[in-house]
């Protein structure tokens, strides 16, 4: 058996207890798994510092010293008990301090012995010390090997308590590297890629990622391993996509009939943008191909995705098929239902609505009509996924803001069609950075509406501190006097002990004081309200019966009130960039100039300042998504966490966009030239993909 397949507990220095911890805490089961557990940073141990150079202003800096332990003593009582040691080199003295495990450390160290010490400087009111340093006798250390870039590995408290901290993991990694040879780590990239990219071998890269001789070796190893990880991911995603194009049959919609043409020629209320026309052509091509469509439609707030969805549904209807549009919230589903019903009014098209609030006889009648094929378009919430919901012939399934639904949830809808799955169109108004889209949706066809309808004015975004609140109230009053309406959005519903935030309830009181009845009417909307109450309040605002809507982020997606021209966002620092952009998208939907006012307290973190500056500088959703990716990282961008694709060992989508692009291009060329990896030079890929391909699913797969 290969050394790398050996169970982790059999590695020298591990054993059953530590082995179990490595399995539960880090998912490490074999020696090979541990070898692929890469450092997340390195500590520069390439030189020794002198104690005379340590002083004020160096708090938090790491230093490595070589000298003699001169004196140790216990100080303090109870929790304040600590071990203090004096450590001296030829230039001076520094204190070493241990608060935890002090007795054990005192027994393990000897005064008068020469040690190598490594740790971070603590400057407490001018008193310099090094708390909890790494310490090793010079006699036990190979000085030549000690002067390195020392790897620091991801760990947990439980691992640290069992001696599997950074130092403990380094020791285990050294044991592995002494056991294995290049034969244990065969090459998985073709030689021509190694030559072209100037990459070291896989064995050299793994050796140098754990124990780099210098920065040059570390950089070469890092680039190679990042490329490798992204290359095989893209290869598999592109393989899934190509296989689907070739193999996955679907309903063929050959006709463009009276419903589509009648709507396009007589009913469409505005001229389509060039981007909308391009996307409709892409969908038309998919629907006529006899293969299942699996397409992601990205479009910024207000770019006209719903109209593209409707025209796709009309194509399905012209070919005798039903369509379904599913939205994540009742408010958004109702919005789609009302707007689509209005668009197709007078065309004889039967539109149904289904949500959790549709009950009893009304629900039963709707489900009967649906099963008989008497409903052409069903629009609803996740209620459409339930087992009693049966279609006669579902041909097209559209999901809006699809990242709000789990993969299993979505797949239940696709099973409601026989013999083929329905064509699938997923829409999102959360622009996805290109690097993220290539990874999350690498196996899908992607369409982008990158153009706003003509006549739309950019929303002006302004940042105001609490001290400017009275001026903001005055501005709101001016807009209301012009006949406009205002949103005020809060991050919380009620007072929280942990967050000192303006909240919706307090906000309602203060705004009611500034805008008293009967002259002003105020709606209130939040997630804890009953659906009927939400709908009532929303409809009052839509009809213009109320001038101010006080809400939580429940109005983030899909609410369309063209007369609303002001969006005030309270505690802006508590929102992510993409969410702020979504909220801003609730205004600017009519022809009037609209405004987004970002309210904050006076104390802001650097991240908050950057977010606010970005919002004020641009209305472009894709620029905002890129900034959000840089600020928060891919795992935090809304909706991506569920995919499971972002658990990279070493790659980083924020930093590695160029590597990802190159990896995808090379993967594409190989699949075009040698899809089954039959050429001799692709032998390493074939062997690796047999193992790796089973692990990588089409994470974003929606049909």
N, C-alpha and C positions, 0 to 999 in steps of 0.2 A: 504494500500500500504506500502511496505517495506520502512523504512527510507532511505535506500541506493538508492532507485529508485526516491526519491524526486528530483525535478529539483533544480539545484544549486542556482538559484536566491532566493529560499525560505529558504536557510540556513541563520541563524542569522549572520549579518555582511556582507552579500553579496549584495542582491538587484539587480534590473534590469541592471544597468550600469556595475557593476563589474561582474555580471553573464555573460553578453554579452562578456566582455573582456576575461573571463576564457574560454568561448566557442571558440572564434576566435583565441586566443593566444596559448592555451594549449589543446584544444579539450576536455575540461571538461564540461559535460552537466548535470551530476547528482552528488549528494553527494557521491555515490559509486565511480564515476570517480575520484573525488578529493581524496578520501581515498586511491585510488591506484596510486596516484601521489606521488612517493616516493622521499625522500631526496637524493641528490647526494653526500653530505658530512655532517659532523657534526663538530660543534665548541665545544671545551671542556670548559664547564662552571661549571665544578665540583669543582672549587676552586677560591678563591679571591687572587689577587696579591696585593702587596704593592707598593705605588708610589716610595718608595726609591729604589726598585729593578729595576725600569725602567731606561734604560740608553742607551748610544751609543752601536751600534752593534745589537740592537733588532729591527731594521727597518723591518716592515712587520709582526712582531709577534702579535698574538691576546692576549689581556689581559682583565681580568674582575676586576673591582675595586668597592669598597664600600666607599663612603665618602660624603662630603657636598659641594654643589655648593656655592662658595664664592663671585664671582664677574662676571658680564657679561658686555661686551661693544662691540659696532660696530666699526670696523676699516676699513680704506680704502675707496675708492670711485669707483663708476661704477661697472665694472666687478670684480674689486679686493675687493669689499665690502664683509666683512665676520663678523661673530659673534665669538668672542673669550671669553671663560669662564675659570675661574680658579677653578680647582677641587682639594679638599684637603682631605686627610685622616690623620690618626694620625702620619704618617711617613714622609709626604711631600706633594708636589703639582705638578700637571701636567696640561697643557693647553688642552682644548677641542675646536675644531674649526669646524664651519659650513659655507660652501660657498653657498650652495643652501638652499632656504627656511629659510634664517636667521631670517627674521622678525617674521615669524610664530613660529619658535622654541623659539625665545626670549620671546614671549608672553606665550608660554606653559610651560616654566620653571620658577622656583622661587629660588632666592638665599636664603641660610640658611636652605635649605631642604636637607635631606639625600637621595642620589640616588645610584642606581646600574648602572654602566657604563660598556659597553662592546665595544671594537673596536680594530683596528689595529694601531700599533705604526708607526708614521712617523718621521724619523730622517732626518731633512733638515739642512745640514751643522752644525750638533751638536745641533740644536734646536729641542727638543722633543715635539711632540703634538699627539693628537688622533683626526683625522678628521672624521666628521660625525659618531660619536659613537651611538650605541643603548643606550638609557637612560630611566630609569624607577624609579619612586619614591619607596623607600624601603617600604613605607606604603602600596603601591598597590601590592607589590610582596609577594608571599609566599616563604620565603627564602629557605625553604626545597626543594620546587619544582624548584626554580630558579637554584639551583646547579645541573645542568644536562649536558648531551651531547645534545646540541641544534641542531635540524635539519636545514639544509639549502636546500631550494627547487629550482629547475630550475625556472627561471623567465625571464621576458623581460622588456625593458624600459617602455613600455606602462603599464604593471602591476605594476611596481615600482612606477610610477607616480600616480597611483590610490590607493596606500597604500597596494598593494599586493606583497610587497617584501618578503624576508625571514621571517621577523618578522610578517608581516600581514598574511602570509600563515600559520605560526605556530599557530596564534590565531584561525584561522578558523579550523585547524586540532584539536585543543584542544576542540572547540565547538562540533565537530563531535564525538570525543572520549567520551565526557560526555553524548552524546545522545544515543550511541549504546551499545548493550550488545553482549555477545557471540552468542546469538540466531540470531542476524543480520548477523553474519559471519559464516555460517555453514562450517564444515570440508569437504574438497574435496579430501583428500588423505585417502586411507585405513589405518586402525589402525596398520596393520602389517608393513606398510612402515614407519609410524611415530615411531614405536617401534624400528625397525631395524636401522633407521637412527638417532635415538635419537632427533627427531624434536619436537619443541613445537607445540601447536595447531595453527590453522590459525588465530584465534582471537588474541591469545597472540603474534604471530609473527607480525601481522599488528600493534598492540598497541606498540610493542617494536621497530618496524622500525621507527615509528614516535617519540616516547618518551621513548628511552631506559633508564633503570635505571643505567646501567653500560655497560662496553665493552663486558662482557660475554653474557648479554641478547641481545645486538646488534648483536654479531656474530652469535648466535643461530637463531635469526629472519632472518638475511640476508641469511644464508645458506639454511634455510627452503624455503624462498620465491624464491631464485634463482633456487633451485631444482624444485619447483612447476612449475615455468615458463618454464623451459627447458623440464621437464617431459611431460607436456601436449602438448607442441610443437612437441616433438619427437613422442609421442603417435599418434597424428593426422597424421604426415608425414608417419609414418610406416603403419598406417591404410590405407592411400591412396595407398601406395605402394602395400600392400597385396591385397587390393581390385582390383587394376589394374591387378595384376598377375592372379587373379581368374576370372575377369569379362571382361577385355577389349580384345575382339577378334582382331586378325590381320591376315594378309596373311601368309600362311604356305609355307615355302621354303624347301621342303623335299630333293631336289636334290643337289648333288655336281656334276656338269657336266663338259663338255669339256672346257668351258671357264676358270673356276677356276683351273681345273687340268692341262690344257694346259699351262696356265700362270705359275702355281707353278712349273711344271716339266721342262719347256723349256725357259720361258721368264724372270723369276724373276732375277734381276741383282745382287742380293747379298743374303747371308744366313740370314734368319730371326732370330732375337734374341729370346731367350726363352720367354721373356715378350710379344713380338709380337705374338708368337704362342699361348700363354695362352689366350691373349685377343681375337684372332681370334676364338678360341674354344668357348669362352664365347658368342661371337656374333653368331656363328654357332648354338649353343644351343638355343639361343633366337629366331633366324629366323625359326627354325624348330618346334617351340612349338605351333604354331597356336594362339599365343597371341601377341599383339603389343609390339615390343621392344622399350624401352625408356632407352637408355644407354648413360651415360657420359663417354667419353674417355679422361683421363688426361695423358699427357705425356710431359716430359721436351723437351726443344728446341732440335730438331735433333734426337728425339727418334724413328721416323718412324711411326708417326700417319697416314700420307697420304697413305702409303703402306697398312696399316690395312683398311683404308677407301676404297681403290681401291679393295682389295680382298673381302670386304663386297659387293661392287657393282657387282663384278663378280658372287657372289652367287645369287644375285637378278636376274641377266641376265640369269643365268642357269635355272631359274624358270620362265622365260618369262616376267620379270618385268623391267621397266625403273628405273633409279636412278638419283638423283639430288644432286649436291654438291654446297652449297652456302657459299661464303666467303664475309667478310665485305668490302674489297677494291678491286678495279679493278686490282691492281698490284698482289695481292695475288690470286685472281680468275684466272688471266692469268697464273700465276705460276703453279697453279694446272692443268689448262687446258693443258699447254705445257708438263708438266712432265707426266701426265696420258696418253696423246696422244702418247708420246714417248714410254711409258711402253707397251702399247697395240698395237703398230704399227704392221701391218701384220696379226692381228687376226680377221680382218673383223668387229671390234667393231666400232660403229658410235658415235663419241664424238662431242657434240655441245657446243658452247660458247655463253653466253648472258650477256650483260651489257648495261648500258645506252648509250654507244658509238656505239652499233650495231643498225643501223637504216635502214629505207627505205626497198628496195627490199630484201636486205640480211636478215633483221629481219623478214619480212613477210614469206620468204621461210623457215627460221629456224622454225618458229612457226607452219607452215603447216606440216613440217616433224615430229615435236614433237608430234602433235595431232594425226598423222597417225601411230605413234609408230616406225617411221623410225630413230629416234635418241635413242640410248641406254643410254648414260650418258649425262646429261645436267649439265654443270659447269658454274657458273655465280655469279653475285653480287645480291643485293636485287631486281634487275630487274626481277628475276625469280618469284617474288611474285605477279607481276602485273596480273590483271584479264585476259588479252588476252593470257597469258601463260597457255596452256591446255595440260596435258599429256594424253596419251592413257591409260596407266596403271602404275602409279607411285607406286613403291613398297618400295623404300628406300629413305629417305631424310637425308642427312648429312649436318651439319652446322659446319663450322670451326670458331673458336674463337667466339662461340655462344653468349657470353656475350655482344658482340658489337651490337646485334640485340635486339629490344624490344620484349616482350612476344607476343604482338598483331601481330607484323610483322611476327614472326615465325609461328604463328598459321595459317596465310593465306596460307602458303605452305602445311600444313598438310591437309587443306580442298580440295586440288587438287586431292584427291584420293577417290574413291568410290568402293565398299560399306564400306571398312575399311580404317582407316587412315594408312598412310605408316609407316613402321618401322622407328624409329628415332635414329640416332647416332649423338651426339654432341661432338665436339672435342675442347680441349683447350690446348694451350702450356703455359698457365699461371697456374702453379701448385697452387692448393688451399689447405691451411692448413686443417688438418683433422677436427678440430672443426668447421671450416667454411663449409666444404663439408657436414658434418653431418646435418648442419642447412639449408644451401642453397639448397642442393641436397639430402636431407634426404629421399625424396620419389622416387629417381631414383636408378637404378642399376649403380654402378660405376666400371669402369675398369681403371687400372693404368699401363702404360708402364714405368717401373722404371729401365730401363736398356738401355744404349746407344749401338749403333752398334759397333762391335769389330774394333779395329784399330783407333778409334777416339781418338785424343789427347786432353787433357784438355786445354782450352784456358787459357793462362797466363794473369793475370790481374794486372796492375801496376797503381799506383796513382802518378800523376805528377802535381806540381804547375806551375803557369804561368812562373816562372823563369826558368823552364826546357824546355820551348817550342822549342828552337833551337836544343836541343838534340832529341826531338820527331821528328822534321822535318828530322833530320839526319837519324833516325831509319826508317822513312817512305821511305826515298830515298834508303836506303840499301835494304829494302824489294822489292821495285819496280825494283831495279837492278836485283834482283833474278827472276823477271818475275811475281811477286805477285801484288795484287791490294789492295787498301785501302779505307775504309769508314771514313768520318769525319761527325759527326752528331751534329747539333745545336738545341737548344730548341726554337729559334725564327726565323722568316723569315726576318723581318726587324727591324730597331732600335725601341726600346720602350722607352718612356720617364720615365716609372715607374720602369723598370728593367735594371740595369746596366749590361747587358750581352753581351758577344760576340754574334754576330748574323750571320746568314748565308751569308748575302750580304757582310759584312766586311770580313768574313772568306774567302769567294771566292776571294776577292781582295788580301788578304795577302798570301793565298796558291798559287794563280796564280803567285805572285811575286817570291815565293820560288821555284815553279815548272813551269818554263816558257815553252810556246809553242816554237817550234814544238816538242821538245823532250818529253814533258809530255802533256797528254790530260786529261781534267777534265770534268766530268758530273755533272749536278746540278739537284736536285729533291726536290720538295716541294708540299704541298697540294693544292696550288693555281694554279698550272699549269693545262693546259687542258689535258684530258686523253691521247690524241694522242702524246702530247709533253712528258708527263711522260713516256709513253711506248717507245718512240724513245730514250730518255736518258737512260732508264733502259736497253734496248737492246744493246746499245753501250757498256755499262759496262759489261753486260753478255757475249758479244762476245770478250771482252778484248780490244776493240778499245780505251777505256779510262782507265787510271790507278787509278784515284782518283774519288770517288763519294762523293760529298758534298750534304748533305741531312738534312731534318728535320726528325721527327720520323715516317714519312710516310713509311720508310723502316723497321720499327720495326718488322713487322710480315711477315713471309713467303718468303721473297726474298732469293733466293738460288744461290749463286755464289761461288762454291767450291774454286776458285782461290783467293778469297779475304781472306787475312790473318791478316789484321790489322783493328781494330775498334777504332777510336779516338772519345771519347765523350766529347764535350765541355760543360762547366758549369754543371758538373756532379751533383752538389748539387741541381740542379733544377729538377732532375728526381727522381721518386720513385724507390724502389728496384726492383720490378717486371718488370718495364719498362727497367731499366738498364740491367736486366738479359735477357730480350727479345732482346735488341739491341746487347748484347754480342753474342747472338745465331746466328747472321748473319755471324759470322766468325767461323772457326773451322769445316767447313762442307766438307773439303777435307782431304787429308792425311798429309798436312804440318802443322808444329807447328804454331799456331795462337796466336794473342795478342789483349788484350783490354786495351786501355790506358785511364784512367779517369783523365781528366784535370779539375782543379779547381783554384779559386783565393786563396789567402793566408788566408782569414778570413772564417772560417767554423763554423757552429753551431754544437752542440753536436750530434744532429740527423744526420746531414750530415756526420760527422766523423764516426758514427756508420754504416751508409749505406755503406760508402766507405770501411771501415774495413771488413764488411760482404762480399762485392763483391770480395775483394782481397783474402779472406780466403776460399771461397767455390765456386764451380761450380754447386752445387746441388740445383736445383730449389725448392725443397720442404723445404730445410733448409732456403732458401732465403724467401720463402713465409711465413714461420713461423716468421722470423725476421721482415718482412714487417708488419705482423699482429700486432706484439708487438709495433712497432714504430708508425704505422699510424692508427691502429684500423680497425675494419671490414668494417665500412661504407665507407672508402676511398679506399679500395682495388678495383682496376679497375673492373667495371662491376657488383659489388654486390649491388650498391646503388639502382638500378632499382627494385630489387626483392621485397622490402617491408618487408623482414623478419627480419630486423635487428633493428627494433624499440623496443628493449627490455625495460621493465620497470626497471629491476634491474640486470638482468644477463649481463655478460660481457664475450664475447668469448675469449678475450685475457687471462683473469684470470681464467675462469671457465671451462677449458677443462676437468678436472677430474669430476666435477659435471655433465657436459653434458654427458660424457661417462657412468657414473653410471645411469643417468636418462634414457638414450637410452637403456641400457641393461635391466633395470627393465621394461620399456615400452614394449620391445620385448618379454620378458618372459610372461607378462600379455596377450599380443595379441596371443601368441602361446597357452596359457593355457585357456583363456576365451575371445575370440575375440569380443563377444557382451556384455561383462561385466554383465553376467547374475548371477554370483555367489554373494551371499549376501555381502561378504566383498568388492565387487567392486561397490556396490550401489552408493557411493559418486562419483566415476569416471563416472558412467553412467549418473547421473544427470548433472554433470558439462559438460560432453562432448556433451550432447544434445544442450547446449547453446554455448559452446566454438567451437565445431566442425564446426559450420556454419561459424565462422569467419576465420578459418585457411584454406586457399586454398593450393593446391600443387603449391607453388610459382614458383618453377623451372619447373613445368610441361610443357612438350614440345610436347606432342602429344594429 
